[in-house]
Amino acid sequence: MAAILVNAMNPKRTRRRFTAEFKAEVALAALTERHPLAELATRYQLSVEQISRWKTQLRQQAVHVFVEPGPAAAAPDVEPLYAAIGRLQMENQLLKKTLPPCA
């Protein structure tokens, strides 16, 4: 009977999704350590474990912020290629019309 009352008082919550900006804000607040994790958890309505995971994730991936990007492989410009294909197709059709067929 007690389990029914607990479930009635705490309706099933749907899974929440957080933006990267929100996660970064919470993790940075945890890293500065001006407030205890329990206080941050109450303020942002999260669990202490979740904040700890985001904090660890931020520490592990912070190196990627300072990595200079290498030369990106630029996508080839396909417009000149399409133009050449069209020109060759037109020349091929013209040659088929003007030249006698080979026996």
N, C-alpha and C positions, 0 to 999 in steps of 0.2 A: 504494500500500500504506500509506503514511503517513497518508493521509486517512481510511482505514478505522480505523486505530488512534486517531486523534484523535476520530472520531465515537463509537467504542466507549468511550472514556474520558469523554466529555462527552455523556451521554444528552440527548436533546431535552427541554428544559424547557417546561413549559406556561406560558401567559401568566399572570402574577400580577396580581391586582387589589388595590389598596390603598384603605383607607378615607380619608375626608376628614380624620379626626383624625390618622391616621398621616402623611399628606402635610403637614398643618399643622405637626406636631411636627418633621419633618425640615426643612421650609423655615424654620421659626423658628430651629432650631439652625444652619442655614446662614447666616441673616441676622445672628445674633449674632457670627459669625466668631470664636468662641473656639477652634474647631478647624478645620483645613484641610478642604476639600471631599473630598480623597482619604481622609482619616481617617473622615469621616462616611460616605462611600461604603462603606468596609470595615465599619464598625460596623453599618450598616443593610442591607448586602448589596445595594447599588444602584450604578448607574453615576454618575459625576460629572456627566454630561450630564443625567440625570434629575433630580438634585438641583438643578442650575442652572435647569432648566425650571420646577420647582416654586417655586424661590426667586423667579424673575422673575414667575411667575403671582401669587404672594402680593403682591409689590410693586405689580403693576398693579391688583389687586382689593382692596387694603387700604382704598381710599377708600370702598368700599361699606359697610364696617363702621360708619362714622361718619355715614352719611346717615340722617337721621331719616325714618322712614316717614310718608308722607302719609296722609290719611284713606282707609282702605281702603273700597272699594265694598262695602257690606254686601249680602249676598244678601237679596232681598225675602222677607218672611215670607209664605209661600204658604198657610198654614193658614186665615187668614180668607177668602182667595179660594176655597179648596175648600169651606169652610162656606157661603159665599154661593152657589156653584154648586149645591150639594146642596139648599139652601133653595129656590132658584128652580126647580129641577127638580121638587121636591115640589109647589110652588104651580102649576106648569104642568100637572102630572098632575091635581091637584084641580080646576083650572079646566076641563080637558077633560072631566072626569066630570060636573061640575055645570052647565055652560052648554050650551044647545042648540047644535047645529052650525049654522054659517052656511050659508045656501043659496046 
